[in-house]
Amino acid sequence: MWCTCEVLKGYRQFFPDRVLPDSSFIPLAASNSMLKMTAVIEPDNAARTLQLAQTLVPDIQHLYYFSDGSYADSYMRRKLLQSCKERDVPFTEILFERNHADSVARVVAGLAEKSVVVTNGIPVSKDIRVPVLTLRDVLYQSRIPVGGYFAPVAAYADKTAEAVLHFLETDGKAEIPYTMVSDTAFYLNRTALMHAGLRSAVKNLPDAVERNIPPPFLVRHIREVSVAVLLVIVMVFAVFRIVYSRRYRHKLNLLFERYKTLYNEYEVVYENMPVGLMLFDVYGNLLKHNSEADIFFEKFAYSQSALFHLFDFEILDEEMQEALFNNELVSRLIHLSSCCYRMQCCVIADEETGDNHVLVIVIDNTEIEKERRAKEQISNVLNFAMNKAAIGVAEYNLMDGHGFATDAWYDTLALPSATSNLLQAHQCLVSDDREKLERYLEHVRYGASHLFLDNLEMRTPEGESHYLRYLIQPLEYAPDRRHIIVVEMVLPMDEQVTKQRELEAAMKRAQEADRFKNAFVANTKDEIRIPLEEIILCSQALAVSVGLDERNELNARIEAANNQILKLLNDIIDVSKVELNE
């Protein structure tokens, strides 16, 4: 802005802290002459700043204005005073010297609560307890100021540059009285608002621009967080190692103690096991045995255990020896005079030497064999009784068809006794009865447990038809173990079915004869009624008649009616005899 010396003779009122030398002025030909000028101005900052103060502190009790007495501060003081009077807010101006910070600190310490401080560039201590607002763009610190309503310095510079450029382009011919600065808004210090707890109060403030935005917590404290995380990881790893090592040592100790206990128990079990244990080398020589094996040696007629050789033909034949060296389990039942032993042999590896040995387990099966023989005898007797009674019984697994059956069951169903899959027995039934039975078995596979009882028809390979009484009852349902056991009973019904059919035919013939008899009686009732009426009428007339001829005539008529009735009765008797014979 260019003007005469007389216009700026009071420049010290604008810049009291600066000294302009005479060389800074451009002399003009006449003191009263003026150059063209323009101004860059901004809206009323005072009113909007007071609005911001009341937003931050709704029940504000005082507004303090820190000033150094300059023309700019005095101008803003008048604007603030006018706005405070309009809004009924107490206003106080406090004068400071810009270079004396101590005086500012003393005044700050005595400010009243619920008050706001407004400055136009005066530096304020960080220890101030009330919000500090600014009227122009300043460098935002961590807590000072809280904010203000102004245009940034960059906006003034842009508008001034535009005005100068416009003057240069028009060669000074165009006149612009003033230029309004843009980008005027509420500029807020987020860090100060967060520290004072006032951020929520300005969240709905229009045209607010935040500055001094602190970085995220992790960014601000990345070093501390990294060190803390590293220490936590180290501590967790150290604790884990300590706990793991202690638990590992404790587990080793427990395992070692358990091993000693198991070894002692193994020795006790080995010596007192109710089965004989013998260890042979691959050549059949006895290496070790327990005390129970000595009983087997004695009963096997060996006075000394050293004389016992595994590969004797009376113990293991060549086929069993070959299977043994193919790493198969070999089992043999040895029958002696008064006892029975089961011998099981397998090849095992010695973990210490790495050599192969043969482990032989001898189990006393005397009692089991006795029970087996008793059960077999009972089964034979029962099988004989069922065969004589022609009752076939079978028990099999629906999952694979394996099971057992009596001879009568095979004979009744005309099956060979070597049939392995008992489910195939149902193929001999006629199609309708077979489908009925298969539907029932399918329901049993899904958990049904009701009884099946029905008369079914079968057809032999020779084409003969027979009738059977079928009874099936589920016994065990365990599909997870592939066990669905059913018991089946079959009874021949040919004779009963034949007799039943003959009885039904006889009943049908009797019913037909009864129908004929009823029809005969119905047809002859008129023929019987007429002679009866004749007899009754003649008898009544005979009782009152006195003439001999008349009485003879009546007797003749009665006799004729009697003969007619007798003839009809004979016919009825003949029909009844025929029905009785049928």
Helices and strands as residue ranges (DSSP letters): G 11-13, G 22-24, E 40-41, H 45-56, E 62-67, H 71-87, E 91-95, H 101-109, E 115-119, E 132-134, E 147-150, H 153-170, E 179-180, E 185-189, H 190-196, G 199-202, E 208-211, H 217-220, H 222-272, E 276-280, E 286-289, H 291-299, G 305-307, H 318-325, E 330-335, E 340-349, E 356-364, H 366-388, E 392-397, E 403-405, H 407-412, G 422-428, H 431-445, E 452-459, E 465-478, G 479-481, E 483-492, H 494-544, H 548-581
